[in-house]
Amino acid sequence: MGNVMALRVVAACACFLALCLGCRVGPDYGGPPAPLLHETWRELPDATVRDDHRAVAEWWEGFQDPVLDTLIQEAAQNNLDLRQAALRIFEARAARGIVRGNLFPEVLQDAAYSHIKFPMADAVDQWSFGLGGSWEIDVFGRLRRLVEAADADIAVSVEDYRDTMVILLADVATNYIDARAFQRRIRISQENLETQRRTLQLTQRRFDAELTGELDVAQARANLESTAAGIPNLEAGYRFAVNRLSILLGTPPGTVDQLMAEPAPIPSPPEEIAIGIPADLLRRRPDIRRAEREIAAQTARIGAAIGEMYPKFSILGSFSLDAQDFSKLFDADAIGASVGPRMQWNILNFGRLRSNVQVQDARQQQRVVQYQKAVLRAAEEVDNALVGYVREKQRSQHLAEQVKANQRAVELSEHRYAGGDVDFQRVLDSQRSLLQAEDQLASTEANVAASLVALYRALGGGW
């Protein structure tokens, strides 16, 4: 009969706990309101635009540059910022384990021995061993709300890792493009330097033949030295870009020198680019996803703060063994035990708990505003990147035509100067214009590629 009653009590307690554990005070997360974005982007490039998630995730493959692919792979494996972001994920998961552990009973073990000497009495030994435990029953869901917040914190750290990846891969590609652009500009300067050296020899021969004055020789030499003076700056810029690539790969400066030693063309954008629609930013940009998860975590903390206003129910228990003789430590007379419930309720808190709820709610509202700002900032970055990409492509087309015209002007002016039909100033002007136009074209072609990298970074590509 006693066993039947005990089973009924256990069943009743189990039903009560199941009922209580389904209760969670506080608001349930439902997603933040996002700013209304346009259905399509305002500025669209001439190339075909398509919605391809894989093309955005692995955008660097569109450049079809094996060296860039190698740099991207090594950076994703070895970059220190990325490694640090990964460690933050491990930290968040460990912190979640601590929070989740509060849902389970806590047991403490204690063992002691003491030798006690009283005045006018014999000394005695005291042996003791005990177990004590407590279990807070999460009746109103306060602890489970904290676990929800910890889960969201893990997601925040994951999105932070992805955001670091997006920034890293864009930085690798940008510095690689800069390095190739500097190589191209150095080659352009050296080619123009060779042309100007031949022009100097021509003016020297004409001066020796008394067909022209010393002024032409001096101007030709000054033009040559001016071009030569610009090369060291370009070489320094190339070294800076290559050193930065080494650091992004998590290696000392000079590591990628051999990989970059062979000059190669500036990466050319593909004929088709994938940009999707503005609404895709909400699911693609890691910083937006991170801001959304921060709202979820803070919403759960509101529930935890509300749970502090409700009673806390716990079960306490202890088991002990005490004896003066170790051989009697496990006798029945040495055993002591206790078990019982406990309730705590912070009633007289002078509004502190309610104020804490208001604090958590205000923080949640701040997270919502930050999320909305992140969405608008992302839309702005994409729009700016699209404008930059389209305009730089248009500029490069005009500069390409200008270079052709300047090359023809140099040929004509040198030919006519050799025949004595024009003065040397025409030759100088045409050579300077050609060098400037070729240098601008190389820089603009690099800007086109860099603008596309910036566009994919703004779209959240790279993870």
C-alpha positions as CSV (number, residue, x, y, z in Angstrom):
1,M,0.0,0.0,0.0
2,G,2.9,2.3,0.9
3,N,4.5,1.6,-2.5
4,V,1.3,2.5,-4.3
5,M,1.1,5.8,-2.5
6,A,4.8,6.5,-3.2
7,L,4.2,5.8,-6.9
8,R,1.3,8.2,-6.9
9,V,3.3,10.9,-5.3
10,V,6.1,10.5,-7.8
11,A,3.7,10.5,-10.7
12,A,2.0,13.6,-9.4
13,C,5.3,15.4,-9.0
14,A,6.4,14.3,-12.5
15,C,3.2,15.7,-14.0
16,F,3.6,18.9,-12.0
17,L,7.2,19.4,-13.2
18,A,6.3,18.6,-16.8
19,L,3.6,21.2,-16.6
20,C,5.8,23.8,-15.0
21,L,8.8,23.2,-17.3
22,G,6.6,24.1,-20.3
23,C,6.1,27.6,-19.0
24,R,8.5,30.4,-20.0
25,V,7.9,33.9,-18.9
26,G,8.8,36.8,-21.1
27,P,8.4,37.6,-24.8
28,D,9.0,35.0,-27.5
29,Y,11.3,36.1,-30.3
30,G,9.5,36.8,-33.6
31,G,12.0,38.6,-35.8
32,P,12.7,42.4,-36.1
33,P,11.0,44.8,-38.5
34,A,13.4,45.5,-41.4
35,P,13.5,48.7,-43.5
36,L,11.6,48.5,-46.7
37,L,14.1,48.1,-49.6
38,H,13.6,48.6,-53.3
39,E,12.6,45.5,-55.4
40,T,15.7,46.0,-57.7
41,W,18.9,47.9,-57.6
42,R,18.9,51.3,-59.1
43,E,22.2,51.0,-60.9
44,L,22.7,47.9,-63.0
45,P,25.8,47.1,-65.1
46,D,25.5,46.3,-68.8
47,A,26.6,42.7,-68.2
48,T,23.9,40.2,-67.6
49,V,22.8,40.2,-63.9
50,R,21.7,36.9,-62.4
51,D,20.8,35.5,-59.0
52,D,23.3,32.8,-58.2
53,H,24.1,32.1,-54.6
54,R,27.1,30.0,-55.4
55,A,28.5,32.6,-57.7
56,V,28.3,35.2,-54.8
57,A,29.7,32.7,-52.3
58,E,32.7,31.9,-54.4
59,W,33.0,35.2,-56.4
60,W,36.8,35.1,-56.8
61,E,36.4,32.2,-59.2
62,G,34.9,34.5,-61.7
63,F,38.2,36.2,-62.3
64,Q,39.7,32.9,-63.4
65,D,43.1,33.7,-61.9
66,P,44.9,30.6,-60.4
67,V,47.2,32.8,-58.3
68,L,44.3,34.6,-56.7
69,D,42.6,31.2,-56.1
70,T,45.7,30.0,-54.2
71,L,45.9,33.2,-52.1
72,I,42.3,32.9,-51.2
73,Q,42.6,29.3,-50.1
74,E,45.7,29.9,-48.0
75,A,44.2,33.0,-46.4
76,A,41.0,31.1,-45.4
77,Q,43.2,28.4,-43.8
78,N,45.9,30.5,-42.1
79,N,44.6,34.0,-41.4
80,L,45.0,35.0,-37.7
81,D,41.9,37.2,-37.5
82,L,39.9,34.3,-38.9
83,R,41.5,31.9,-36.3
84,Q,40.6,34.4,-33.5
85,A,37.0,34.6,-34.7
86,A,36.9,30.7,-34.7
87,L,38.1,30.7,-31.1
88,R,35.3,33.1,-30.2
89,I,32.9,30.4,-31.4
90,F,34.5,27.8,-29.1
91,E,34.3,30.3,-26.3
92,A,30.6,31.0,-26.9
93,R,29.8,27.2,-27.0
94,A,31.7,26.7,-23.8
95,A,29.8,29.6,-22.2
96,R,26.5,28.0,-23.3
97,G,27.6,24.8,-21.6
98,I,28.0,26.7,-18.3
99,V,24.5,28.2,-18.6
100,R,22.9,24.9,-19.6
101,G,24.5,23.2,-16.6
102,N,22.3,25.3,-14.3
103,L,19.3,23.3,-15.4
104,F,20.7,20.2,-13.7
105,P,21.3,19.3,-10.0
106,E,24.5,20.5,-8.4
107,V,26.3,18.0,-6.1
108,L,29.2,18.9,-3.7
109,Q,31.4,16.4,-2.0
110,D,33.2,17.0,1.3
111,A,35.5,14.9,3.4
112,A,37.5,15.9,6.5
113,Y,39.5,14.5,9.3
114,S,40.5,16.4,12.5
115,H,42.4,15.5,15.7
116,I,41.0,17.5,18.7
117,K,42.6,17.9,22.1
118,F,40.5,19.3,24.9
119,P,41.9,20.6,28.2
120,M,41.7,18.0,31.0
121,A,40.4,15.4,28.5
122,D,41.7,12.8,26.1
123,A,42.2,13.7,22.5
124,V,39.6,12.5,20.0
125,D,39.6,11.9,16.2
126,Q,36.8,13.1,14.0
127,W,36.1,11.5,10.6
128,S,33.4,12.9,8.3
129,F,32.3,12.4,4.7
130,G,29.3,14.2,3.1
131,L,27.4,14.9,-0.1
132,G,25.2,17.9,-0.5
133,G,23.1,18.8,-3.5
134,S,20.6,21.4,-4.8
135,W,18.5,21.5,-7.9
136,E,16.6,24.7,-9.0
137,I,13.5,23.6,-10.8
138,D,13.1,26.0,-13.7
139,V,9.3,26.5,-13.1
140,F,9.0,29.8,-14.9
141,G,11.7,29.3,-17.6
142,R,14.3,31.8,-16.3
143,L,17.1,29.3,-16.8
144,R,15.8,28.2,-20.2
145,R,15.7,31.8,-21.4
146,L,19.3,32.1,-20.4
147,V,20.1,29.0,-22.5
148,E,18.2,30.6,-25.4
149,A,20.3,33.7,-25.1
150,A,23.5,31.6,-25.0
151,D,22.3,29.7,-28.2
152,A,21.8,33.1,-29.9
153,D,25.3,34.2,-28.7
154,I,26.8,31.2,-30.4
155,A,25.0,32.2,-33.7
156,V,26.4,35.8,-33.2
157,S,29.9,34.4,-33.0
158,V,29.4,32.3,-36.1
159,E,28.1,35.3,-38.0
160,D,31.1,37.3,-36.8
161,Y,33.4,34.5,-38.2
162,R,31.6,34.7,-41.5
163,D,31.8,38.5,-41.5
164,T,35.6,38.2,-40.9
165,M,35.8,35.8,-43.8
166,V,34.0,38.2,-46.1
167,I,36.3,41.1,-45.2
168,L,39.4,38.9,-45.4
169,L,38.7,37.5,-48.8
170,A,37.9,41.0,-50.2
171,D,41.1,42.4,-48.7
172,V,43.2,39.5,-50.2
173,A,41.6,40.2,-53.7
174,T,42.0,44.0,-53.4
175,N,45.7,43.8,-52.4
176,Y,46.3,41.2,-55.2
177,I,44.7,43.5,-57.7
178,D,46.8,46.4,-56.4
179,A,50.0,44.3,-56.7
180,R,49.1,43.4,-60.3
181,A,48.3,47.0,-61.1
182,F,51.6,48.2,-59.8
183,Q,53.4,45.5,-61.9
184,R,51.5,46.8,-64.9
185,R,52.3,50.4,-64.2
186,I,56.0,49.7,-63.6
187,R,56.1,47.9,-67.0
188,I,54.4,50.9,-68.6
189,S,56.9,53.3,-67.1
190,Q,59.8,51.1,-68.2
191,E,58.4,50.9,-71.8
192,N,58.0,54.6,-71.9
193,L,61.4,55.1,-70.4
194,E,62.9,53.0,-73.2
195,T,61.0,55.1,-75.8
196,Q,62.2,58.4,-74.1
197,R,65.8,57.0,-74.1
198,R,65.6,56.5,-77.8
199,T,64.2,60.0,-78.2
200,L,67.1,61.4,-76.1
201,Q,69.6,59.6,-78.4
202,L,67.8,61.1,-81.4
203,T,68.0,64.6,-80.1
204,Q,71.6,64.1,-79.2
205,R,72.4,63.0,-82.8
206,R,70.5,66.0,-84.2
207,F,72.4,68.3,-81.8
208,D,75.7,66.8,-82.8
209,A,74.7,67.3,-86.5
210,E,73.8,70.9,-85.6
211,L,70.2,70.3,-86.7
212,T,68.7,71.4,-83.4
213,G,69.7,73.3,-80.3
214,E,70.8,72.0,-76.9
215,L,67.4,72.9,-75.5
216,D,65.9,69.8,-77.1
217,V,68.6,67.5,-75.5
218,A,68.0,69.0,-72.1
219,Q,64.2,68.7,-72.4
220,A,64.5,65.1,-73.6
221,R,66.8,64.2,-70.6
222,A,64.5,65.9,-68.1
223,N,61.5,64.0,-69.5
224,L,63.4,60.7,-69.2
225,E,64.6,61.4,-65.6
226,S,61.0,62.4,-64.6
227,T,59.7,59.1,-65.8
228,A,62.5,57.2,-64.1
229,A,61.9,59.1,-60.8
230,G,58.3,57.7,-60.7
231,I,59.3,54.1,-60.9
232,P,60.7,53.8,-57.3
233,N,57.3,54.9,-55.9
234,L,55.6,52.3,-58.0
235,E,58.0,49.6,-56.8
236,A,57.4,50.6,-53.2
237,G,53.6,50.4,-53.7
238,Y,54.0,46.9,-55.2
239,R,56.1,45.8,-52.2
240,F,53.5,47.2,-49.8
241,A,50.7,45.3,-51.5
242,V,52.7,42.0,-51.5
243,N,53.7,42.4,-47.9
244,R,50.1,43.0,-47.0
245,L,49.2,39.8,-48.8
246,S,51.7,37.8,-46.7
247,I,50.2,39.2,-43.5
248,L,46.7,38.4,-44.6
249,L,47.9,34.8,-45.2
250,G,49.2,34.7,-41.6
251,T,52.8,34.6,-42.7
252,P,55.8,37.0,-42.5
253,P,56.5,39.6,-45.2
254,G,58.2,38.1,-48.2
255,T,56.3,34.8,-48.1
256,V,54.4,35.4,-51.3
257,D,57.2,37.1,-53.2
258,Q,58.0,34.1,-55.3
259,L,54.3,33.4,-56.1
260,M,53.9,37.0,-57.3
261,A,57.3,37.3,-59.0
262,E,56.0,36.5,-62.5
263,P,54.0,39.5,-63.7
264,A,50.5,38.7,-64.7
265,P,47.6,40.8,-66.1
266,I,45.2,42.7,-63.8
267,P,42.3,40.3,-63.0
268,S,39.5,40.9,-65.5
269,P,35.8,40.8,-64.3
270,P,33.6,38.1,-65.8
271,E,31.0,38.9,-68.4
272,E,28.2,38.0,-66.0
273,I,28.0,39.0,-62.4
274,A,25.5,37.8,-59.8
275,I,24.0,40.4,-57.5
276,G,20.4,39.2,-56.8
277,I,17.9,41.6,-55.3
278,P,18.1,43.9,-52.3
279,A,16.0,41.6,-50.1
280,D,18.7,39.0,-50.4
281,L,20.9,41.1,-48.1
282,L,18.8,40.1,-45.1
283,R,19.9,36.5,-45.5
284,R,23.3,36.9,-47.0
285,R,25.1,39.7,-45.2
286,P,26.8,38.2,-42.0
287,D,26.7,41.6,-40.2
288,I,22.9,41.8,-40.7
289,R,22.5,38.2,-39.6
290,R,24.6,38.9,-36.6
291,A,22.5,41.9,-35.7
292,E,19.4,39.8,-35.9
293,R,20.8,37.1,-33.6
294,E,21.8,39.8,-31.1
295,I,18.1,40.8,-31.0
296,A,17.2,37.2,-30.3
297,A,19.7,36.9,-27.5
298,Q,18.5,40.2,-25.9
299,T,14.9,39.1,-26.2
300,A,15.7,36.0,-24.3
301,R,17.4,38.0,-21.6
302,I,14.2,40.0,-21.1
303,G,12.5,36.8,-20.3
304,A,15.3,35.9,-17.8
305,A,14.9,39.3,-16.2
306,I,11.2,38.8,-15.8
307,G,11.8,35.3,-14.4
308,E,13.8,37.0,-11.5
309,M,10.5,38.5,-10.3
310,Y,8.9,35.1,-9.8
311,P,9.5,32.5,-7.0
312,K,12.5,30.1,-7.3
313,F,11.8,26.5,-6.3
314,S,14.7,24.2,-5.3
315,I,15.2,20.8,-3.9
316,L,18.0,20.5,-1.3
317,G,19.5,17.3,0.0
318,S,22.4,16.1,2.0
319,F,24.0,12.8,3.1
320,S,26.8,12.6,5.7
321,L,28.9,10.1,7.6
322,D,30.4,11.2,11.0
323,A,32.3,9.1,13.5
324,Q,35.2,9.4,15.8
325,D,36.6,6.0,14.8
326,F,37.2,5.4,11.1
327,S,36.1,1.8,11.4
328,K,32.7,3.0,12.6
329,L,32.3,5.6,9.8
330,F,30.0,3.4,7.8
331,D,27.9,2.2,10.7
332,A,24.2,3.0,10.7
333,D,24.6,5.3,13.7
334,A,27.1,7.4,11.7
335,I,24.7,8.1,8.8
336,G,22.8,11.4,8.5
337,A,20.6,12.6,5.7
338,S,18.1,15.3,4.8
339,V,16.0,16.3,1.8
340,G,13.4,18.9,1.3
341,P,12.1,21.7,-0.9
342,R,13.0,25.4,-0.7
343,M,11.3,28.5,-2.1
344,Q,13.0,31.9,-2.6
345,W,11.1,35.0,-3.6
346,N,12.6,38.4,-3.7
347,I,9.5,40.3,-2.8
348,L,10.9,43.4,-1.2
349,N,13.2,44.6,-3.9
350,F,12.1,48.2,-4.2
351,G,11.6,48.0,-7.9
352,R,15.1,46.8,-8.8
353,L,13.9,43.7,-10.6
354,R,11.3,45.7,-12.6
355,S,13.9,48.3,-13.4
356,N,16.2,45.5,-14.7
357,V,13.4,44.3,-17.0
358,Q,13.2,47.9,-18.4
359,V,16.9,48.0,-18.9
360,Q,16.9,44.7,-20.8
361,D,13.9,45.9,-22.9
362,A,15.7,49.2,-23.7
363,R,18.7,47.2,-24.8
364,Q,16.6,45.0,-27.0
365,Q,15.1,48.1,-28.7
366,Q,18.7,49.4,-29.3
367,R,19.5,46.1,-31.0
368,V,16.5,46.6,-33.3
369,V,17.7,50.0,-34.3
370,Q,21.2,48.7,-34.8
371,Y,19.7,45.9,-37.1
372,Q,17.8,48.5,-39.1
373,K,20.9,50.6,-39.5
374,A,22.9,47.6,-40.6
375,V,20.3,46.9,-43.3
376,L,20.4,50.5,-44.6
377,R,24.2,50.6,-44.5
378,A,24.4,47.4,-46.5
379,A,22.0,48.7,-49.1
380,E,24.1,51.9,-49.3
381,E,27.3,50.0,-49.7
382,V,25.9,47.8,-52.5
383,D,24.5,50.8,-54.3
384,N,27.8,52.7,-54.1
385,A,29.7,49.7,-55.2
386,L,27.4,49.3,-58.2
387,V,27.8,52.9,-59.2
388,G,31.6,52.7,-58.8
389,Y,31.8,49.5,-60.9
390,V,29.6,50.8,-63.7
391,R,31.3,54.2,-63.9
392,E,34.8,52.7,-63.7
393,K,34.0,50.4,-66.6
394,Q,32.8,53.3,-68.7
395,R,35.9,55.3,-67.8
396,S,38.2,52.4,-68.8
397,Q,36.6,52.2,-72.2
398,H,37.2,55.9,-72.9
399,L,40.8,55.7,-71.6
400,A,41.5,52.7,-73.8
401,E,40.5,54.8,-76.8
402,Q,42.6,57.7,-75.5
403,V,45.7,55.4,-75.2
404,K,45.3,54.4,-78.9
405,A,45.1,58.0,-79.9
406,N,48.1,58.9,-77.9
407,Q,50.1,56.1,-79.3
408,R,49.4,57.3,-82.8
409,A,50.2,60.9,-81.7
410,V,53.6,59.7,-80.4
411,E,54.4,57.9,-83.7
412,L,53.4,60.9,-85.8
413,S,55.3,63.5,-83.7
414,E,58.5,61.4,-83.5
415,H,58.4,60.8,-87.3
416,R,57.7,64.4,-88.1
417,Y,60.4,65.6,-85.6
418,A,62.9,63.3,-87.2
419,G,62.0,64.9,-90.5
420,G,62.3,68.4,-89.1
421,D,58.6,69.3,-89.6
422,V,57.6,69.9,-86.0
423,D,59.5,71.2,-82.9
424,F,60.5,68.9,-80.0
425,Q,57.8,70.2,-77.8
426,R,55.3,68.3,-79.8
427,V,57.2,65.1,-79.1
428,L,57.4,65.8,-75.4
429,D,53.7,66.6,-75.1
430,S,52.7,63.4,-76.9
431,Q,55.0,61.2,-74.9
432,R,53.9,62.7,-71.6
433,S,50.2,62.3,-72.6
434,L,50.8,58.7,-73.6
435,L,52.5,57.8,-70.3
436,Q,49.7,59.5,-68.3
437,A,46.9,57.9,-70.3
438,E,48.5,54.4,-70.0
439,D,49.0,54.8,-66.3
440,Q,45.5,56.0,-65.8
441,L,44.1,53.1,-67.9
442,A,46.0,50.6,-65.7
443,S,44.8,52.2,-62.5
444,T,41.2,52.3,-63.9
445,E,41.3,48.6,-64.9
446,A,42.4,47.8,-61.4
447,N,39.6,50.0,-60.0
448,V,37.1,48.1,-62.1
449,A,38.2,44.8,-60.6
450,A,38.5,46.3,-57.1
451,S,35.0,47.8,-57.5
452,L,33.6,44.3,-58.3
453,V,35.4,42.9,-55.2
454,A,33.8,45.7,-53.2
455,L,30.4,44.9,-54.7
456,Y,30.7,41.2,-53.7
457,R,31.9,42.2,-50.2
458,A,28.9,44.5,-49.9
459,L,26.6,41.6,-51.0
460,G,28.1,39.5,-48.2
461,G,29.8,37.1,-50.6
462,G,32.7,34.8,-49.5
463,W,31.1,32.3,-47.2
